[in-house]
Amino acid sequence: SLSKREQDIVTATSRGLVELNENNEVKPSLSESVEVRDDGLEYDFKIRNDIFWSDGTKITTKDIVAFFREILTEEDEENISGLLNVYGAQRFRNGEGSFTKDVGISYSEENIVFRLNSRDDKFVEELTTPQYRVRKNVLLWEDIKNNYSNLIYSGYYSIDSMDMSELTLKRNDKTSSSIASKIIIIPYEEEEV
């Protein structure tokens, strides 16, 4: 239920398993590759070993699966249609069964595997949308303005300050110094961009 501007902030501060590049092509982000098996029913994401939360701790496959569990229970159904096609996801959302035993999301130290009910050629593409950007404490994101200093980010930047006239992002410590150390976003009211 994030507004368009809040979705932009999620996108600026969080990474997904995959993302779209400047040519609208799907590319790995937190994952380094994806293997599609069993005629498009199984997606195996190999997770990078050099990804970190903004607090400096390593992002693990267990963290990513915990995020998917959280959005499966908290996000509006119309926003996660692809995830609801995961085996057992709809039943779990309806209060039936256990996430770890009955939902088709499994993980090892290096991989996360999604098992779908039916083939979905757009599954990986759907994972590029803002609601699938990996975050801790999804409910805190509902009020970003009041909670930004308590959030832990999976992206290259964290929110350093936010008010009505300006949003300042700072580069996270474990992020390459080849990208800008600070980004300041200000509203431009002359025309809609």
N, C-alpha and C positions, 0 to 999 in steps of 0.2 A: 504493500500500500504506500510505497514511496512516491513522492511527486517526481516530475521529470527532472527538476533541478537536483533533488536528492539522489536520483538514479545516476546523474552525472557525477555526483560526489562519490558514490559507491564505486563507479567505474574508475575514477581518478585515484582511489585509495585502496582498491581491492583487485585481486587477480582471480581469474577463473582457471579451471583445468585447461581451457582453450579460450582464445580470443580472436577477434577479427583484426586483420592488419589493414593498412591504408587502402588496399584494393578490395576490401570486403572478403578476403579469403581467410578461412579458419587456419590458425596456427597454434602450436602448443604454447602454454604459458606456465602454469604450475606443473603441468605434465611435460614430458619431453617427447612422448609419442603416444599414439593410440592405435591399437590393433583391433580390427573388426573381425569377429569370428561367427561361426554357426549361422551363416546366411543372414547376417545383420542382426542377430538376436543378442549378441554379446559384445561388449565394448571393454577392452582392457587398456587402461591408462597407466603407462609407466610414469611414475612421479619423479620429478627432479630431486637430486639430493642437495641442492644448493639454494633452497628457498627458506625464507625466515619471516617470522612475524615482526612487526615493528618494535616489539620489546626485545628482539635479538634471539628469541628461542626458535628452534627449527620447526618448520611446518611439517607435520607427519601425515602419513596416510590416515591414521586414526583421527587426527584433527579434521581432515577433509570429510571423512565419512560422518563424523559428529555434526558437521555443518549441514550435510545433506539430510541427516535425520531431523535436525532442527527446522530446516525450511519445509520438510515434508509435513511436519506437524503445525507450523505457524503460518506459512504462506497461503494466500488465497489460491484455490484450485485452478482458476483460470490462468494464473501466472506460472504454473508448474506442470502443464499438461504432459510434457515429455517425461518428467520425473514420475508422474503417475502411471506411465506405461511400464515402469520397472516392475518386475515380478513381485507381487505381494504388497506393493506400495499403497495402493488404494485401500486394501483391506486393513493395513496397519493404520492408515489415516482414519479409518472408520472405527478404530479401537479394537481391531481383531489381531491377535498374534503378537509376536515379538519382533522388533526391528532386526536384531542380530540373527535370529533363527529363520524368520519368515520373509524378509525382504531381500530381493535379488541384488544387493550391494555387498560385496565382500572385499576384503583387503588383506594384503600381506605387507611386509616392510617396505616394498618398492612399488606395489601395484594396487590399483583399485579397479574392480570389475563390476560392471553393471549388466544384469541379465534382464532383457525386456520380455514383455508378454507377446509382443508382435513387432515385426520389423518396422523401423522408423528411420528412414533415410535422412531425416532432418534432426536426429537426436543430438549429434555433436554440434551442429549449428545452433540449436536451441541453448546449449550449454554456454554459448558466448554472451547471452543476455545478462543484464545487471543482477537479476535475482539469483543467478548462479555464481556470482562473485563470492569467493570464500571469505567468510567473516566469523568472528567469535561473537557470541551474545547477540544474535540477530534482533532480539526485541529492543535492545538499546539503540539500534539504528533507526527505530521509528521516530526518535526525537534526537536527531543528529546534533542540532544546535546546542542542546543542553548536555549531551553526553560525549561529544567528540573527544574530550581530553581523557575519557575513561575507556575509549575503544582501543582495541588492538587490531592493527591493519595488516592485510596480507600483500598489499601492493608496494610499489616503489616509494610512495609518499604517505605521510600522515597529515592530518589537519593540525596545524600549529595554532591558528587563531581563526575566529569566525565572528563577524558581526554583520549588520545590515549593509555596510558599504564594501566589505572586502572579505575574501577567504584566502588564507595563506596556507600553502602546503609546504612541508619540509621533507627533504629526502631522508629515507630511513637509513640507519647506520650501516646495515649489511648490504645496501644497494650500491652498485657501481658508481664511483665518483665521476664517471663520464657523462652522467645526466645532470641537469640543473639541480643545484642544492635547494632552491626555493622557487616556488611558483606562486604568484599573487594573482588572484582572479577578482576582477571588479565588474559590476554590472555596467552594461552599455545600453542606454535607454533610447538612443537616437532612432534605431530601427530594430526590427526583430531579426536575429541572426540564427 
